[in-house]
Amino acid sequence: MKTVYTVFCTDIIHEGHLNIIEQAHKLGKVVIGALSDRALIRYNKFPTITQSERVELYKGLDGVDEVLIQDSIMYTDVIRSLRPDYVIHGDNWQTGPASAIRENVLGLLAEYGGELIEIPYTYNENVKKIDSQLIEKLSMPEYRRKRLRQLIEMCPIVKTIEAHSGLTGLIAEKTVVVEENGKLDQFDAMWVSSLCDSTDKGKPDIELVDMSSRLRTIDDIMEVTTKPIILDGDTGGLTEHFVYNVRTLERMGVSAVIIEDKTGLKKNSLFGTEVEQTQDTIENFSAKIAAGKKAQLTDDFMIIARIESLILEKGMEDALERAVAFCAAGADGIMIHSRKKDPAEIFEFCDKFRQIDPKTPLVVVPTSYNSVTEEELAAHGVNIVIYANQLMRAAFPAMVDTAETILKCHRAQEADKKLMPFKKIITLIDEL
């Protein structure tokens, strides 16, 4: 009997999947590859049920003879091991990033004469409704909130990019690239930065934008995305206020808040010692962390302590002492910050901290030391990398350049070549 292989990456079975199985069953023995959790998250499909539950779901379908785990979005290992006579798939992977997976399959099948069969994708109201329900489920607070912890467990490093609006949230959510090795990559989470939130509102980054306004930004992003959100909580404010904000963020479905160990009028950390900045005492900041942890109602939400010792040139020992104390107070992670262009002191901190504490998640923001790679950071024990302001910084010069071009030319024609076509902008949201 000939072998037919197909891959499922769904938590909910609809008639399109059943049609694939029916067509496959006509050709021979049906083997389904259940895409693993680690592979799913690289394919922009975060699981809402466990890997073992998906396997049992697929095993229970009529016409399925065998289910195995496919641990990569590329089929290389499975096809070379199984050598199926046919691979069957919907025709919806012929364009876009998924076309790289299709090319991978075609190349593998050509090695021994296997055949790819593509079935017209099932488009109807019922399938559309089920797909929409799955996206809505992923955006619900109870699913979104716990996703950061899950990602830390599953990813070598959690790639996080700033979002300051619904549109930038969609960019963070939907951007997928095909790497040179044919694999797909994307961002895992979003960072809602106080700097970008303030800048977008035309205000200085001194905690002038109140929490109510920042919550509206989060709400705008949450309405159109499903990925976990990490909030830049500045200093956290007064402890009495912080505990209420923790409950609010937790209820909304935010995954984590990062607060920095400074007091007084907030100044951006990258100013370092060029401006007056006061670091909080270990005792006071530890008490704030402990109060926030006591206030939260679930185990999912994370309070991450941001240490400013290296920024303020207080030294490595001070930074490590604070890290140990803040973890003892209940911090779920440590963010270490630096404004040097070389990552050496970040590496040193991470290596020394990992000798003391091998498990607590480490977070870094390589704004100044931007030559460092994610692989290098992961090798030093970093769990989360935050690209904290790049989308905002990309947008501003482009908008200024366009405005200046219109002023200089007294018309818009010369600026047009730099702009997205009008017809595309009015359909952009649907495409994203």
Buried (B, 14 or more C-beta within 10 A) or exposed (E): EEBBBBBBBBBEBBEBBBBBBBBBBEBBBBBBBBBBBBBBBBBBBBBBEEBEEBBEBBEEBEBBBBBBBBBBBBBBEBBEEBBBBBBBBBEBBEEEBBEBBBBBBEEBBEEEEBBBBBBEBBEEEEBEEBBEEBEEBBBEBEBBBBBBBBBBEBBEBBBBBBBBBBBBBBBBBBBBEBEEEBBBBBBBBBBBBBBBBBBBEEEEBEBEBEBEEBBEBBEBBBEBBBBBBBBBBBBBBEBEEBBEBBBEBBBBBBBBBBBBBBBEEBBBBBEBEEEEBEBBEBEEBBBBBBBBBEBBEEEBBBBBBBBBBBBBEBEEEBBBBBBBBBBEBBBBBBBBBBBEEEBEBBBBBBEBBBEEBEEBBBBBBBBBBEEBEBEBBBBBBBBBBBBBBEBBBEBEEEEEEBEEBBEEEEEEEEBBEEEEEEEEEEEEEEEE
